[in-house]
Amino acid sequence: MNGLIAHAVVMDENRKLLILKRTMIKGGKANFLGGQWDIPGGTVEPREMPRDAAVRETMEEVGLKVEIHKIVYETSNYDQTKDKVFTTLFYTCSVLGKKKIVLDPEEHDDYKWVTLEEVCAMDDTALVPYMKRLAQIMKKHIATQDFKI
């Protein structure tokens, strides 16, 4: 497994962000960050481009086909237990076709569309560690860019 992770920042026409609640159990074991709110994404597979991973993961996790635009945020951390650096890329995107959410029940057990302000107001323990920083970055991005949905 490489240490590269790619996420799609899925927003609707009202600039609400799609967030997903991670299941507590995955594959019969405790899920990493189980019970916390996240966005679609996951590990980039060998010989896969990160943007393609964001597209694939979004389809697998919520049943949405997306077109990737650009990276809006990157974060890296060193995991001592695995002796590995993990780098996560966050891409803006547009949803192609219908916005009908179909959750993968192994990965997530709930979803909702929330404003970026609502994300910032949520309790830190309810969110994966990068969510508030991502919401702050997206607020600035929307304010200063020609934002595509």
Solvent accessible surface area in square Angstrom, and as a share of the most:
residue,aa,sasa,rsa
1,M,149,0.67
2,N,57,0.29
3,G,14,0.14
4,L,50,0.25
5,I,39,0.20
6,A,0,0.00
7,H,9,0.04
8,A,0,0.00
9,V,2,0.01
10,V,0,0.00
11,M,4,0.02
12,D,14,0.08
13,E,117,0.52
14,N,106,0.54
15,R,113,0.41
16,K,69,0.29
17,L,1,0.01
18,L,0,0.00
19,I,0,0.00
20,L,0,0.00
21,K,69,0.29
22,R,45,0.16
23,T,11,0.07
24,M,122,0.55
25,I,101,0.51
26,K,78,0.33
27,G,61,0.58
28,G,69,0.66
29,K,150,0.64
30,A,90,0.70
31,N,17,0.09
32,F,151,0.63
33,L,50,0.25
34,G,20,0.19
35,G,20,0.19
36,Q,36,0.16
37,W,22,0.08
38,D,3,0.02
39,I,2,0.01
40,P,0,0.00
41,G,10,0.10
42,G,16,0.15
43,T,49,0.29
44,V,3,0.02
45,E,85,0.38
46,P,97,0.61
47,R,232,0.85
48,E,35,0.16
49,M,122,0.55
50,P,29,0.18
51,R,102,0.37
52,D,74,0.38
53,A,0,0.00
54,A,0,0.00
55,V,47,0.27
56,R,55,0.20
57,E,19,0.08
58,T,0,0.00
59,M,89,0.40
60,E,92,0.41
61,E,6,0.03
62,V,0,0.00
63,G,31,0.30
64,L,1,0.00
65,K,116,0.49
66,V,5,0.03
67,E,88,0.40
68,I,16,0.08
69,H,41,0.18
70,K,91,0.38
71,I,81,0.41
72,V,25,0.15
73,Y,36,0.14
74,E,87,0.39
75,T,43,0.25
76,S,58,0.38
77,N,90,0.46
78,Y,113,0.43
79,D,36,0.18
80,Q,152,0.67
81,T,128,0.75
82,K,121,0.51
83,D,109,0.56
84,K,58,0.25
85,V,88,0.51
86,F,21,0.09
87,T,35,0.20
88,T,11,0.06
89,L,22,0.11
90,F,0,0.00
91,Y,9,0.04
92,T,8,0.04
93,C,6,0.04
94,S,12,0.08
95,V,21,0.12
96,L,74,0.37
97,G,70,0.67
98,K,176,0.74
99,K,76,0.32
100,K,139,0.59
101,I,22,0.11
102,V,88,0.51
103,L,43,0.21
104,D,44,0.23
105,P,111,0.70
106,E,80,0.36
107,E,39,0.17
108,H,5,0.02
109,D,87,0.45
110,D,65,0.34
111,Y,83,0.32
112,K,80,0.34
113,W,62,0.22
114,V,10,0.06
115,T,40,0.23
116,L,8,0.04
117,E,105,0.47
118,E,83,0.37
119,V,0,0.00
120,C,36,0.21
121,A,87,0.68
122,M,35,0.16
123,D,90,0.47
124,D,95,0.49
125,T,108,0.63
126,A,32,0.25
127,L,5,0.02
128,V,2,0.01
129,P,108,0.68
130,Y,38,0.14
131,M,0,0.00
132,K,53,0.23
133,R,114,0.41
134,L,0,0.00
135,A,0,0.00
136,Q,80,0.35
137,I,26,0.13
138,M,0,0.00
139,K,77,0.33
140,K,133,0.56
141,H,24,0.11
142,I,22,0.11
143,A,86,0.66
144,T,103,0.60
145,Q,84,0.37
146,D,136,0.70
147,F,25,0.11
148,K,123,0.52
149,I,64,0.32
